[in-house]
Amino acid sequence: MKDQLEGLVTQMVDRGILFDEAVGEFEKRFIKRVLDRANGNQSRAAQVLGIHRNTLSRKIDEYKLASKNHHSR
């Protein structure tokens, strides 16, 4: 996995992707994947992510991840 990440970082740098954009995209996809695995249960997803549920809720709004399958519990 380390080699894959290194390759991805190299591609992003070569394409001129800004740091904030890269971090935001990673965070968005990471949160979405954990939410999907938690079947939309924000409390469970927040626990897996190691963040407070309110922080997760704020990030869901920020990244527009809310859907009918993702709800608060």
Beta strands, then each sheet from edge to edge (+ up, - down):
end
